[in-house]
Amino acid sequence: MLAVFCLLTQAKQYGIIHHPKQASNQHPYLVTGGNTPFILHDRRVGNLERDYSTTDLNSIVDQVSNEFGLERDRVQNYFSRSKWASYAKQLFNRLDFSFDTNGYKVITLGGTVIKITKSNGVYNVNCRKADVTSKLLRADCQLRMQHLDWRFEYCLARVNVPLNGQEIAQVYEKLNHEIEGTLNAYKNI
């Protein structure tokens, strides 16, 4: 009887010493206080380069805004200010949040550099765009127990949870890091 009692005591102490956080990791939603971290998944980086030549900048406003995914009013305003200058350059940044067909949040960050030079009444417009698109997932995987070669994880995924301001800034910084080299090269056109 004494041997059984000693074995039970040792087993209990083994669980306390070797798995002290097992009980707190069983419910990741409670551990994180409801703040499930985000993961940027399936990143796709792209670029687009177009050159235009025209005598009237207003004639290409729609084409530039549609091809480069820019707001028409901002492009129109920039072109109307630039038609009196012999040289102008502008950087347009855009961060879009949308959903794909499977219901995942999709985030697109794009930077477009537009350079206008005027020579003998003809405007040469150089447009360069670098963008990155990524899916945003909210998932929290906590390690419940690890014994020899076995890992037991508990994952919690949440959908339709809005991002706060700090998380939007983190998403911007991570995505901007992907395109900053290309965008800096485009700034020097």
C-alpha positions as CSV (number, residue, x, y, z in Angstrom):
1,M,0.0,0.0,0.0
2,L,2.8,2.3,0.9
3,A,4.5,1.6,-2.5
4,V,1.3,2.6,-4.4
5,F,1.0,5.8,-2.4
6,C,4.6,6.7,-3.2
7,L,4.1,6.1,-6.9
8,L,0.9,8.2,-7.0
9,T,2.8,11.1,-5.2
10,Q,5.7,10.9,-7.7
11,A,3.3,10.9,-10.7
12,K,1.5,14.0,-9.3
13,Q,4.9,15.8,-8.7
14,Y,6.0,14.9,-12.3
15,G,3.0,16.5,-13.7
16,I,3.5,19.7,-11.7
17,I,7.2,20.0,-12.4
18,H,7.3,19.0,-16.1
19,H,3.9,20.5,-17.2
20,P,3.4,23.5,-15.1
21,K,1.6,25.5,-17.8
22,Q,-0.6,22.8,-19.2
23,A,-3.7,23.9,-17.3
24,S,-3.3,27.6,-18.4
25,N,-2.8,26.7,-22.1
26,Q,-5.9,24.6,-22.5
27,H,-8.0,27.7,-23.5
28,P,-6.0,30.1,-25.6
29,Y,-8.9,32.5,-25.9
30,L,-8.8,33.0,-22.1
31,V,-5.0,33.2,-22.0
32,T,-4.8,36.0,-24.6
33,G,-7.7,37.8,-23.1
34,G,-9.6,37.6,-26.4
35,N,-6.9,39.2,-28.4
36,T,-6.1,36.6,-31.0
37,P,-2.9,37.5,-32.9
38,F,-3.0,37.9,-36.7
39,I,-0.9,36.0,-39.3
40,L,-0.2,37.4,-42.9
41,H,-0.5,34.4,-45.2
42,D,0.0,33.8,-48.9
43,R,1.8,37.1,-49.8
44,R,2.0,38.0,-53.4
45,V,4.3,40.9,-54.5
46,G,3.8,42.5,-57.9
47,N,4.7,45.6,-59.9
48,L,3.4,47.5,-62.9
49,E,5.2,49.9,-65.1
50,R,3.5,52.1,-67.8
51,D,4.6,55.2,-69.8
52,Y,2.2,57.6,-71.4
53,S,2.7,60.5,-73.8
54,T,-0.1,63.1,-74.3
55,T,-0.8,66.8,-74.9
56,D,-3.7,66.8,-72.4
57,L,-3.3,65.3,-69.0
58,N,-7.0,65.1,-68.4
59,S,-7.4,62.6,-71.2
60,I,-5.5,59.9,-69.3
61,V,-6.9,60.4,-65.8
62,D,-9.3,57.5,-66.0
63,Q,-6.8,55.2,-67.6
64,V,-4.2,55.8,-65.0
65,S,-6.6,55.6,-62.0
66,N,-8.1,52.3,-63.3
67,E,-4.8,50.6,-64.2
68,F,-3.0,51.5,-61.0
69,G,-6.0,51.2,-58.6
70,L,-5.9,54.9,-57.5
71,E,-8.7,57.2,-56.6
72,R,-9.8,59.2,-59.6
73,D,-10.2,62.5,-57.7
74,R,-6.6,62.4,-56.3
75,V,-5.2,61.7,-59.8
76,Q,-7.3,64.4,-61.3
77,N,-6.2,66.9,-58.6
78,Y,-2.5,66.0,-59.1
79,F,-2.7,66.3,-62.9
80,S,-4.4,69.7,-62.7
81,R,-1.7,71.0,-60.4
82,S,1.1,69.5,-62.6
83,K,0.0,70.8,-66.0
84,W,1.7,74.2,-65.3
85,A,5.0,72.6,-64.2
86,S,7.8,71.3,-66.4
87,Y,8.6,68.5,-63.9
88,A,6.5,66.9,-61.1
89,K,6.6,63.7,-59.1
90,Q,4.2,62.3,-56.6
91,L,3.9,59.1,-54.5
92,F,0.4,57.6,-53.9
93,N,0.0,55.0,-51.2
94,R,-3.1,52.9,-50.8
95,L,-4.1,50.3,-48.2
96,D,-7.2,48.2,-49.1
97,F,-9.1,45.8,-46.9
98,S,-11.5,43.4,-48.6
99,F,-12.7,39.7,-48.6
100,D,-12.0,37.0,-51.1
101,T,-14.5,34.4,-52.3
102,N,-13.7,32.1,-49.4
103,G,-14.4,34.7,-46.8
104,Y,-10.8,35.5,-45.9
105,K,-9.7,39.0,-45.2
106,V,-7.4,40.2,-48.0
107,I,-5.1,43.2,-47.5
108,T,-3.5,45.0,-50.4
109,L,-0.8,47.7,-49.9
110,G,0.3,49.5,-53.0
111,G,2.6,52.4,-53.7
112,T,2.5,54.3,-57.1
113,V,5.0,56.8,-58.2
114,I,3.9,59.2,-61.0
115,K,6.4,61.4,-62.7
116,I,5.4,64.1,-65.3
117,T,7.8,65.9,-67.5
118,K,6.7,68.6,-70.0
119,S,8.7,69.2,-73.2
120,N,7.4,71.3,-76.1
121,G,3.8,71.0,-75.0
122,V,3.9,67.2,-74.7
123,Y,3.6,65.5,-71.3
124,N,5.6,62.3,-70.7
125,V,4.0,60.5,-67.8
126,N,5.9,57.6,-66.1
127,C,3.9,55.5,-63.7
128,R,5.4,52.8,-61.5
129,K,3.6,50.7,-59.0
130,A,4.8,48.1,-56.4
131,D,2.1,46.2,-54.4
132,V,1.7,43.3,-52.0
133,T,-1.4,41.3,-51.4
134,S,-1.9,39.0,-48.4
135,K,-4.5,37.1,-46.5
136,L,-5.0,38.1,-42.9
137,L,-5.8,35.2,-40.5
138,R,-6.4,35.4,-36.8
139,A,-5.3,32.2,-35.2
140,D,-3.7,31.3,-31.9
141,C,-2.0,28.0,-31.4
142,Q,-1.0,27.1,-27.9
143,L,1.2,24.2,-26.9
144,R,-0.8,22.0,-24.5
145,M,1.7,19.3,-23.8
146,Q,5.0,18.0,-25.2
147,H,6.1,14.5,-24.3
148,L,9.0,12.9,-26.1
149,D,8.2,13.3,-29.9
150,W,4.5,14.1,-29.4
151,R,3.2,17.6,-29.5
152,F,-0.4,18.4,-28.7
153,E,-1.5,21.9,-29.8
154,Y,-4.8,23.6,-29.3
155,C,-5.6,26.1,-32.1
156,L,-8.3,28.8,-32.0
157,A,-9.2,30.7,-35.2
158,R,-11.5,33.7,-35.3
159,V,-13.1,35.4,-38.2
160,N,-14.7,38.8,-38.7
161,V,-12.8,40.4,-35.8
162,P,-12.0,44.0,-36.5
163,L,-8.4,45.3,-36.3
164,N,-7.6,48.0,-33.8
165,G,-5.3,51.0,-34.8
166,Q,-2.1,49.4,-33.5
167,E,-2.8,46.2,-35.5
168,I,-3.4,48.2,-38.7
169,A,-0.1,49.9,-38.1
170,Q,1.7,46.6,-37.7
171,V,0.0,45.2,-40.8
172,Y,1.2,48.3,-42.7
173,E,4.7,48.0,-41.5
174,K,5.0,44.3,-42.3
175,L,3.6,44.7,-45.8
176,N,5.5,47.9,-46.5
177,H,8.7,46.0,-45.7
178,E,8.0,43.7,-48.6
179,I,7.8,46.4,-51.2
180,E,10.0,49.2,-49.8
181,G,13.1,48.3,-51.9
182,T,11.2,48.3,-55.2
183,L,9.3,51.5,-54.2
184,N,12.5,53.3,-53.3
185,A,13.9,52.4,-56.7
186,Y,10.7,53.7,-58.3
187,K,11.1,57.0,-56.4
188,N,14.3,57.7,-58.3
189,I,12.9,57.4,-61.8
